[in-house]
Amino acid sequence: MKFRSILLALTLVVLLSVSAVRAQTATPPVLLLNGDLVQVQSDGTLTPLTQDGNILSAVISPDGAYLAYVTYSPLSVDALARVGPIGGGALPADIWIVPVQAAEPFAVATQPADASFFTENVEDNALLRSTPTWSPDATKLAWAELHYPSFAAESNRVMVYDLATGTTNTLVNNLPASAGVPSPLDVRWGSGGIAVLSFQMDTTTAAMLPHFQIYDPASGALLADTVVPEEGDKFYADFGWVTMPDGTSMLGVLYGNGTGDLINPTTGERQAAPGMVERYSLADSANTLGLVAQHNSTAADPLANYTWSATTPTGEPLPLADVLTAPGSVALSGDGQAVAFLTPQGGLSIWRQAEGSSVLLPDGAAPVGLTGVFWGPEGWRLSAVQPTTTTPTLPAETPAAPVVVCGPTLPIRLTVGGTGRVLPGLPNVLRSLPNRTPESQIVGEIPAGDTFTVQAGPECDVEGHNWWQVNYNGTVGWTAEGDSVDYWVEPVQ
């Protein structure tokens, strides 16, 4: 089976003028590199924003002023140093915020004063936390958390932090367990409410179905409750709030085949999205480029999961030469006129409409441990671009994976060149080597429900696990398929 405070007195000014928001458009891109956030200056030099080394993921605020991030707590770091690699899933984590203008980070949510984790003769007592999400006005931050090891229902909750007061409150208790497996759930905050994703098992087909609940961010009242059924090749890929042409918001559910659905936040009714969903700049929504991804399942290069294109404010398509990469590896500038993208070879390039692509970091600058790029605040909206989808197939030159017998582990199901998905529950860890030895560093993790492409494998370790080299949103690492009892990932058909 997979295993899955320090108080700071702060005075923050959160009333930002329009000019202050627009000042963020000149801010350099930020990379999540080897567990830290670093700015990339125009000459390619790196300016650290954090000195953490254990950051898992981050989100930029809607005003572009802050990055909020989730990181392994000192409790987890200490346990790893004492006992070595632990399990295959999430560890106790903390939430921090760092101003983009190179100021000091500060803690938002840490572990309890009496916390313990993997200490001999001491009962475990810790909190698992999700990636945080910002309120639309950038004054609050929310996340889901869950107590370990009790996984008590009342601890499966949504928390909200107020930047102005420095206080944290519980918004919702007793969130649904994800397919019966305890895990902190994914959350997204938009003008329609706070959406929480869990997974529900279809007892007829055994499929894991995305289950969305939308809550009122003021009262915590449940506004909508929607389960998305399994339909053909529409496997879940991502979700977020979509600004509609009339200014209202719908919850968007994106699928790996390039299509999407929209959920009404007041009725829970679901409908097909009348077009592609595109990313755009919140700081300059009237003049921004639109950024559209279309699934490219037959690409020989596993990094080319999505082909990216841009549209002008009037809807005219613009080609982004050589931008073939995963969603977490692309970001719009604050003014919406440029695109930063990670290259498959571990570099960073900038694309501008009039200039084309220019290299900011050369290929090979950070081939391992480069897990994301952030630039300006972004939102989702409907695009005039119509989706074109392909039937997922293996590249013709890719041979089928060999049959490997690996100790008592369940039979392999993944294939090289194919797509996999982490099953509901805890995330799957990405490592630098196909084992859990001290030399095999953790380079990231894949949340439940997220998909990845398989590049190589399987490799069998001494514990009897089958490991696959995969690419997840631009991060390449090794992840285990399961153990002798359970699969942790599954192939996407």
N, C-alpha and C positions, 0 to 999 in steps of 0.2 A: 504494500500500500504506500501511497505518497504521503510524506509528512508535511503536513502543512500544519517628576518630570521637572525636566529642568524648566523653571519658570522665568521668563524674561519680561521685564517691565518695558513697555514700548509706547511711544507716542508717535502716531503716524498721521500725516496729513493726506487724506484720500480724495480731497476735492480737486480734481485736475481740470484745468481749462482746456479749451480746444487747441490752443497753441501748444500746450504741454503734450497733448496726445500726438500732435503732428510732429513734435520734436523727436518722437520715437522712430520716425521713418528713416532717420539717418543712423540709427543704431546698427552696429555690425551684426551679422548672423552669429548665432550661438550653437555650439555643438555639444552633444552629450558624448564625451570622449573618455573612455576608461573610468567610468563612474563619476565623472565631474563635468560641470558646465563651464565651457570656455568660449570666449568671444574670439572671432577671427577678424583681425584688422585688415585693412585694404592691402597691406604689404604681405599678408600671410602669417604674420606673427600671432601667437595665441595669448590671450589675456585671461587668466583664470577668474571665474566668478565664485567658485567654491573650491574647497580643499577637503573634500569628503571621501571620494574614492569608492563609494558604495551606492551611488544614485541609480535607481532603477528606471525611472521615467519622470517626465516633467511636462508642464502645461504653461503656456504664456497667458497672461491676463488680457482681458478684452481691451484695456487701455494701453497695452504694450509696456507697462512699467515694471512688471514683476514676472518672475518664473517661480511657480510652486512645484515642489518635487517630493517624491517619496523615496526614502533611502533606508537601507538596512540600519536598524538601531544599533547603538554600541553593544547592547545585549547580544544581538546576533553576531556581530563581529567578534566579540569576546568568545562566544561559544564555538565559532568556527576555528578560532586560534587554538582553543583548548582541545576540542574533540575531532577536528577535521571536518570534512564535508558532511552535511546533514541532509538526509532525505533527498527528495526531488522536487520540492515545491516551495511555497512562500515561507519566509521567516518573519519574525517580529519586525515591524517597520515604523518609521517616524515620518512626519510631514514637516517640511521647511519651506521658507520663502526667501528668495534672493532678489533684490532690486536689479534691474537690467543695467542701470548706470553704475555698475562696479562698486556697489556698497556691500556692507556685511550681511550675510544671511542670518535669519533668525528662526528659531523653532516655533512651530505652531502646535504640534501634537507629539509628545514623547511617551515613553513607557511609564507605568505606575511606579510610585516610590518603592513598592515592595516587589517589583518585577523580578522574575528569575527565568532562566532558560537553559536547559541542559546542564544544570549544576547538580552534582552528585548529592543525593540525600535531601534535595530541596525540591518541593513541588513546583512544576512549571506554572508561570503566571505572566502572560504577556498579551499584547494586542497585535493582530494582523490588520494591515490597512491597505486600501486601494489607492490607485492614482487619484489625486484630488481633481476637483473641477471648480471653475470660477463662476460666480454670479455674473449676469450680464453687465452690471454696473461696476464690476471689479472691486466691490467693497467687502465681499464675503468669499469664503472658500468652503467647499463641502467635500466629504469623502465617506466611504463606507468602512466600517471596522468590525472586528469579530474577536472575541476572547479566545485565547489558546491556553490550555487544551480543553476547556469545558464546552466551547462552542454553544454557550447558552443562548436561547432565543432572544432574550432581552439585550444581549450584547451584540446581536446582528443588527446593526443600526446605521443610520445616516447622521453624521455630525456636521455642524456648521460653525465656522470660525468667523468672527467679526473683526476686520482689520482696525476699525476705528477704536474699539473698546478693548481689543485683545482677549475677548472672552469666547468660550466655546460652549455650545449647547447641543443637546440631543434633539434632532428634529423628528426622527422616526425610529421606533423600536420594532423588534420582531419582523424583520425583513424575511422573505421566503428563503429557505435553504435552496441552493442551486442543485437541482436533481438529487437532493438528499445528501450532498457532499458539502461539508462546511467550508466556506471560503468567503473572504470579503468580496462584495459584488462591485461591478462597474457602475459608475454614476456619471451623468451628464446634466449640467444645469443650463437651462435656456429660458427665454421669456415665457415659455409655456409651462414651466415647472422644473422639477428635478426628476429625471428619469433614472430608474434603476433596472439593470439587466440581471436576470437569473436564467437558469435553464430548467425546463420541465420535460420529463420523459413521457413520450407517447407510449402508452401501455400496449397499443396494438402493433406499432411498427418498431418500437424500441428507439425511435429517433429522439435526439435531444433538441427540443424546440425552444427558441428564444422567447422569454417571458418578460414583458415590459410593464412596469408599474410607474405611474407618474404621480408625484406628490406636490402639494401646495407648499412652496418654500417658506411661507409665513406661518401656516398653522400645522403643517405636516399631514393634512388630510389627504386621503387617497382620491385622486381625480380620475384616473383611468387604469384599466387592468387588461392587457392584451397579450394573448399567446399567438405567435406567428406559426402557422402550420407549415409542414414540409411540402414544397411544391417544385417538382422537377429538379432542375439544377440550380435553384436559388438557395445556395447555402449561405448562411450568415457571414458577413465580413466586418461590419462596423455599424455604429449608430451615432446619431447626434441631432442637434436642433437645426431645422431648415427654415430660413426666412422666405416666406411666400411673397408673390408679387403684390399682394394687398397689405403687406407689412406684418401679418400674423405669423405665428410659428407652428410648425408641425414637427413631430419627431420622425426623423428619417432613419430607415433601416436599409443599409446598403448590402448588396449581395455580390459574391465573387464573380458572377457572370456579367457585371456591369449595370444591372438594373437596381431598382430600389422601390420601397414602399413608404408611404406616409401614414402616421398615426395621429388622429385628432386627439389633442391632450385633454379635451373636456368630455368626449364621448367614448374614446378608445377605439373608434371605428378605423379600419385600415383600408387604404386604397393604393393602387399602383401610382408611382410618381410619374407625372406627365412629361418625362424627359430626364436627362442626366442631372445629378447633383454636382455643383461645382463649388470650389473654395474661392473665397474672395477676401479682400482686405477690409476689416472693420474700420480702420482709420480713414479710409478714403473710398467708401463704398460706391460713390457715383462714378469714379474714374478708374477703378481697379480693373486689372485683368481678371478674367475668370480662369480657374485652374481645374481641368477635367481629367479624370483618369478612366481609361478603358481597359478591361481585363484582357491580358494577352497570354492565354493558357498554353499556346503552342510554341512559345519562345524557347529557343535552344538554351539561352542564357537564363539560369534560374532567377537572376536578379530582375529580369525583365518581366515581372508579374503584371505590371501596368504600363501602358503607353500614355504619356502625359501630353496634353495639348493645352493651349491657351486661347481665350477669346477676348476680343476687344470689348469695351463697354457697350458697343452697339451689336455685339454678337458675332462679329466676323472671326473665323478661326485663324489661329496663328500657330505655325509648327514650332515645337521645341526640339531642336535637333539633338539627338542622342540622349534624350531624357527618358530612359527606360528603367524604372526602379520602383520600389515599394512606397506606400503612402507616407510612412514616417521619415522618408529620406528626401522629401521635397517641402519647401516652405516659400511663401510669398514675402516680399519686403513690406515694410510698414505702409508705404504709399501704393502698394499693389502694382508697381511697374517693373519689378524684377523677380526672378525665381532663383532660389538657391537649391542645388540638388547634389546629393552624394553620388559619386560614381561607383560602379561595381568594383573598381580596382582600389577603392579606399581614398579617394580624393574629394574635393569640393569645388564645384563650378558655379558660376553665376550666369544666368541668361537674361538679356535685355532685348526688347523688341528691335531696337535700332542697331544694336551691336552684336547680337548673337551671343554665343557662349564665350566666357573668359574663365581661366583657371585661377582659383584663389588658393587652393591647396593642390599640389600635384598628385597624380595617382600614386598610391603606395605610401602616402603620408601617414595614414592611419588605417591600415587594412583590417586590424582586429580591434574591437572595443569601440568603434565608431557607431553609435546606435541611434542617432537622431539629429535633426537640424531644426532650429527655431529661428524666426526672424521677426515678423510683425504679427499683430493680432489678426486672427482669421475667423470667418464664419462660413456657413454653408447656405447656398441658395439654389434655386432651379436654374438650369442652363437651357439655352436654345439648342444645344448639341444633342442629337439623338444617339442612343447607345447602339453599338455594334458588338455582338457577343459571338464567341466561338465555343464549340464543343470541346471540353477539356480532353486532350489527348497527349500521349507522350511523344517527344521528338522521335522521328523515325530512326535516328542513329543511336538512340539510347537503349541499351539492352535491358531486359527485365532483371530485377535484383535477384541474386542467387538465393537459393534456399539455405538458410543457416540454422543449425541447431546450436542453441546457446544455453546450456545448462537446463534448468527447469522453466525458463521463460516461455511465455505463450508464443505460438507461431507468429512469424513476422507478417505484417499486412501492408506496410509502406513499400513504395517502389521509387527508385532513383528517377528523377524527372517529374514525379507526381507531386500532388498537393496533399498536405496533412492538416489536421485540426486538433487542437488540444481539447480533450473531453471536459465536460463541466466538472468543476472542483477547483483544485489549486493549480497555479501556473506550473509549466514545465521549465526547468532551469536550462539555460544554454551554457555550455562549458567549452573551454579552449581545446580539450582533449576528450576522447570517447571513454571516459571513466570518471570516478569520483575520488581520485587520488589527490593529495595536497598540491601536486604540480598542475592539476587541471583547474584553471581559474574560472570563476563564474563571470561570463561576459554579458549576461542579460537573462531575461525570462520571457516566456510566451504566455500571456493570460489565457484563461479558459475561454474557449469559443473562437480564439484567433487562429488564423491559418498561416501556413508556411510552405515553402517549396523545399523538396528534398534534393540535395546535391550529390551525396555519396553515402555509402554504407551498405549493409550494416556492419558495425564492428562490435565484437563480443568482449565484455570485460570479465574480470575474475569473479565478479558477483553474479554473473549470468544475465546481465542486461544487454539488449541489443541497442546500440547507439547509431544515430543517423546524423550526418552533417546536413544542416538545414540553413535556409536563409529566412529570417523573419524581419520584415521592414528594414532591410539593409544590413542587419546584423547576422553574421555567419558564425555558427557554433554547432556543437554536438548536443543532441538531446536524446533521452532514452524513450523507447517505445512503451515500456511497461515492465512489470515484474512477472512472477509466476502465478499471480492471482488476478491482476487487473491490467487492462490496457490504459495508458495515460493519454495516448493520442490515437487518432483514427484516420484512415485515408478518406479524402473527399472525392466522391465519385463524380 
